[in-house]
Amino acid sequence: MPVRRTAVVLAAALALGLAAGPLGAPASASPAPVAARTSAGPDAAALRAALAGLPDADATAALVRVGGGDGTWRGSAGVHDLESGRPADPDARFRAGSTTKVVTAAVVLQLAAEGRIGLGTPVQEYLPGLLPSSFEPVTVRQLLNHTSGIQAGDGFGDTFEDAYAHRFDTLAPREVVASAVAKGPEFAPGTRQHYLNINYTVLGLLVEKVTGRSYAHEAARRILGPAGMRHTYFPGTDPRIRGPHNHGYEAVPRSDGTTAFVDVTDWNQADRWAAGDMISTTSDLERLVTHLFRGDLVPARQLEEMFTVPSDIKGADMSAGLQRFEYGGTVYWLKSGARYGYSTVIAATRDLSRTLVYSVGSTDAKGEGMNPVAQRIALAALK
């Protein structure tokens, strides 16, 4: 379906939100040297202030973990659900959205390191018949960094109301790919960068074809297990979040001018699959970014793909699974994710001198702007 926004682009939101401030800096794909962070630990007072007042109209809960420097900070605020009003569970599971792409990219890069996938090889060689002759060769690397030119696939509608009505229905990934392919290419591969879920849906199919096993099996075996992500899983067609979790809500305007907060916790999101169907916790996502950046999960040569943006495409800032963002003289590598009711970010400097993971119970997770609570958290964590 036409997507209002396929990911919360933290870099752009921070750049716009801070344009008038002394620390404002635009996102950049420039390879110029950037100063490293100092050893200062997280600003606990600023982080506590960022979480003050929850729940509010923008968010029902927030779970935050900040590390690096000479300390760490953990915090949570808000409620488990609006009905009971009991405190949010700081260890809760949530829909991690497009942070799933970090796991998918790591699986593909592992397979590349094993010689089972060539990053410069057209995906048509591995999945013959998937793309018709109207498509030029699309390399695996171009899928990883969103320069493939494949258009977005269709879903269950263009609005929240349409999608909500089908929240318990199943849309298979191959159906999504078929609808995308039917539209023809958006641009010639390698000439532009357009962030879309479809690239990682195709990568999920690639993983299954090359390994002969399910994407979920390979992701768990290759990434979740080695990283110690014991509370992370892929729900498939199950609409529930298993285990402890806080409820997610969507703010829906009523005809009388008031707002209804619709519980969107239960939702079959199988169509997001390798692009965004993962359920996780802040502690597990912190483990992911730490083990990944340390080189524990992907060999050094292939890991470099995650810290490389296309140098010949103007404005490109997406690498294999991550996004480059420069702020306050420091480069961060991040990935955001948004599913109805939940907004997530993982971010870190390459040397792990600062790490940030949060899950915000956003009441407008698929909206155009950055959630105000999430923005406050990011500003406090990255200052």
Disulfide bonds with the S-S distance in Angstrom:
none
